[in-house]
């Protein structure tokens, strides 16, 4: 099986830089949510109460905006437009989810996996290497994730569909337009 990303396998500096961005956004986001829970700002880690969602999502958005800024050429490391677009797609997805959640609760879990599916489809299409096993695996994982959110009564069917759709459309739109 062919390596999915030839660019990163030849650019260790970029790989380490992008890995650092991913680790920081993941750990900082998780730590912030845990801190909000400990301080009583949110009642549970699932943030089921729509009225509690704005501040955590705003904090998460802040981390991802910072991560996107790090992908710009301000640092002297040339990050390809695809990677910048992927990061911007995350920012646009989270921002859209934040705006929607003021009026309607949507599944941020499904928003995320919808964006992953869009990214895999897009990258496969531009590289002419679409691997249906990856796509099928993500579709199955999406179904399992949606089922678990419904089973846990964390979301309604509509909230799950809206979350997935928003994530997919936001990510795919940013990638197609290459506005990273």
Steps between C-alpha positions, in 0.01 A plus 500: 500500500628843402591755769210744534716814517829508313565864598511436874716191464771719340466806726571404859501864614148558368379167639631585849356851479155376396510223762578763763200707387274195523629402845462854634145541371399158627656527846411866552141438397463195723666670796279808462180293491611307810581826677157641412339187642701523824407866541131425443477695175358192329293229664647204310778424255247432222374858541145379442344826616487730196522810719840381632649437156593850387802564725667160447450525125640853502810377686542212254457741210772720650747210509424406141532860380843512668592170335390632162711813548798273571454340157540834326845585373567734793722235656727450200384142448314466171185301571321383182162654422330163553606490866407863553163431337444200726568715806281781367227244430511407868475865601206562266324183621542590868396862438190385311420253778544779755259727313243224451520388863368838614162395355523125449702221660700298250740211543858627498618137491320449170614842379858380548458166326308665216803722447731198507296328230504815284878529541565136409275519194662826385859386554428171327342680205783750445763228529301248295554251784151464642508202728146375545608309810582829675176659387295196600675485838420866569138454391468200733670692783259789434204267530633349822573843644153625407343189650696545824398868530137397448527202736650721771212741441755778453337603171194459284515361148468853359793626712716212379416559132551876527837454673627258235372713213649823634839337552504343155381811315732741684810287453427407139422862408825633644700223330333549161553877515859452630468807719746382763 
